[in-house]
């Protein structure tokens, strides 16, 4: 369940980093720690308090994959889409994950358990195709391995 956004807490987060524009990324990480996302309501507040445009703040939020407007599922699965993983079957793995989970990239299952995302290199090219579940990288993932990994995480 998502925590309701509180502008007072938002101001505390911003002030804790000195309310300086050069601290924007750190401030956004502060929002992640509190809300597991950067709530849409926070963007204009951050922009106002840092004397930035909303477009500046939105641009940073949308550029980095860890920043999101909605909290992710309890389990975040990132499937590598880089060339090495594609050559070794990540496209088929991606389709299998979509079918199995019933969601597409940047979506979360209805029960809030799993979020599926692309990633463009996990540095595990020798063990392609690779995926990351939360902070753990798995290599040489096929359908059977995917099923085992998902079962292990209760997804």
C-alpha positions as CSV (number, residue, x, y, z in Angstrom):
1,X,0.0,0.0,0.0
2,X,1.4,3.4,-1.0
3,X,2.0,6.0,1.7
4,X,0.0,9.2,1.1
5,X,2.2,12.1,0.1
6,X,2.8,14.7,2.7
7,X,4.2,18.1,1.6
8,X,5.5,18.8,5.1
9,X,7.6,15.6,4.9
10,X,8.6,16.5,1.4
11,X,10.0,19.9,2.7
12,X,11.9,18.0,5.4
13,X,13.5,15.8,2.9
14,X,14.5,18.7,0.7
15,X,15.8,20.8,3.6
16,X,17.8,17.8,4.9
17,X,20.0,18.1,1.8
18,X,20.3,21.9,2.1
19,X,17.6,22.7,-0.4
20,X,20.3,23.2,-3.1
21,X,19.7,22.5,-6.8
22,X,22.9,20.6,-7.1
23,X,21.6,18.1,-4.5
24,X,18.6,17.1,-6.7
25,X,19.6,13.5,-7.2
26,X,20.3,13.0,-3.5
27,X,16.9,14.7,-2.7
28,X,15.2,12.3,-5.1
29,X,16.9,9.4,-3.3
30,X,15.5,10.8,-0.1
31,X,12.0,10.6,-1.5
32,X,12.7,7.0,-2.6
33,X,13.7,6.1,1.0
34,X,10.5,7.5,2.4
35,X,7.9,6.7,-0.3
36,X,9.6,4.1,-2.5
37,X,9.0,6.5,-5.4
38,X,9.0,10.2,-6.3
39,X,5.3,11.0,-6.0
40,X,4.0,13.2,-8.9
41,X,2.8,15.7,-6.3
42,X,6.4,16.1,-5.1
43,X,7.8,17.3,-8.5
44,X,6.3,20.8,-8.4
45,X,7.2,21.2,-4.7
46,X,10.8,20.1,-5.4
47,X,11.0,22.4,-8.3
48,X,9.7,25.4,-6.3
49,X,11.9,24.8,-3.3
50,X,15.0,24.3,-5.4
51,X,14.2,27.1,-7.8
52,X,14.2,24.7,-10.8
53,X,11.7,24.2,-13.5
54,X,9.3,21.3,-13.2
55,X,10.8,20.1,-16.5
56,X,14.2,20.0,-14.9
57,X,13.0,17.9,-12.1
58,X,10.9,15.7,-14.3
59,X,13.8,15.2,-16.7
60,X,16.0,13.8,-13.9
61,X,13.2,11.6,-12.5
62,X,12.5,10.2,-16.0
63,X,16.1,9.7,-16.9
64,X,17.2,7.4,-14.1
65,X,15.5,4.0,-13.9
66,X,15.3,3.9,-10.1
67,X,13.2,7.0,-9.9
68,X,9.5,6.3,-10.5
69,X,6.1,8.0,-9.9
70,X,4.5,4.9,-8.3
71,X,6.0,2.5,-5.7
72,X,7.3,-0.7,-7.3
73,X,6.2,-4.2,-6.4
74,X,7.8,-6.0,-3.5
75,X,9.9,-7.8,-6.1
76,X,11.5,-5.9,-9.0
77,X,12.6,-8.0,-12.0
78,X,14.9,-6.3,-14.5
79,X,15.6,-8.3,-17.7
80,X,18.7,-7.3,-19.6
81,X,17.9,-6.0,-23.1
82,X,21.5,-5.3,-24.2
83,X,23.0,-6.9,-27.3
84,X,24.8,-9.9,-25.6
85,X,21.7,-10.9,-23.7
86,X,19.5,-10.4,-26.8
87,X,21.9,-12.7,-28.8
88,X,21.5,-15.3,-26.1
89,X,17.7,-15.2,-25.8
90,X,16.6,-12.3,-23.7
91,X,13.8,-11.4,-26.1
92,X,12.2,-14.8,-25.7
93,X,12.8,-14.6,-21.9
94,X,11.2,-11.2,-21.9
95,X,8.1,-12.5,-23.7
96,X,7.9,-15.4,-21.4
97,X,8.1,-13.1,-18.3
98,X,5.4,-10.9,-19.8
99,X,3.1,-13.9,-20.3
100,X,3.9,-15.5,-17.0
101,X,3.4,-12.4,-15.0
102,X,0.6,-10.9,-17.1
103,X,2.3,-7.5,-17.2
104,X,4.6,-5.5,-19.5
105,X,7.7,-3.4,-18.8
106,X,7.1,-0.6,-16.3
107,X,4.0,-2.3,-14.9
108,X,3.3,-4.0,-11.6
109,X,1.0,-7.0,-11.0
110,X,-2.4,-6.3,-9.6
111,X,-1.5,-7.7,-6.2
112,X,1.5,-5.3,-6.0
113,X,4.0,-8.2,-5.7
114,X,6.1,-7.9,-8.9
115,X,7.3,-5.0,-11.1
116,X,8.9,-5.8,-14.5
117,X,11.5,-3.5,-16.0
118,X,14.1,-3.5,-18.8
119,X,17.7,-2.8,-18.0
120,X,20.4,-2.2,-20.6
121,X,23.4,-4.1,-19.1
122,X,24.0,-5.9,-15.9
123,X,27.6,-6.5,-16.5
124,X,27.0,-10.2,-16.7
125,X,27.5,-10.7,-20.4
126,X,29.4,-13.9,-20.1
127,X,26.3,-15.5,-18.5
128,X,23.6,-14.1,-20.9
129,X,20.7,-13.8,-20.7
130,X,20.8,-12.1,-17.4
131,X,18.2,-10.6,-15.1
132,X,18.2,-8.9,-11.7
133,X,15.7,-9.6,-9.0
134,X,15.8,-6.8,-6.5
135,X,19.6,-6.5,-6.1
136,X,20.6,-10.0,-7.1
137,X,21.9,-10.8,-10.6
138,X,21.1,-14.2,-12.2
139,X,22.8,-15.5,-15.3
140,X,22.0,-18.0,-18.1
141,X,18.3,-17.6,-17.3
142,X,15.9,-19.7,-19.4
143,X,12.2,-20.4,-18.8
144,X,12.8,-23.0,-16.2
145,X,15.3,-20.9,-14.3
146,X,12.9,-17.9,-14.5
147,X,10.1,-20.1,-12.9
148,X,12.5,-21.2,-10.1
149,X,13.6,-17.7,-9.4
150,X,10.1,-16.3,-9.3
151,X,8.9,-19.2,-7.0
152,X,11.9,-18.5,-4.7
153,X,10.8,-14.9,-4.4
154,X,7.2,-15.7,-3.8
155,X,6.1,-13.9,-6.9
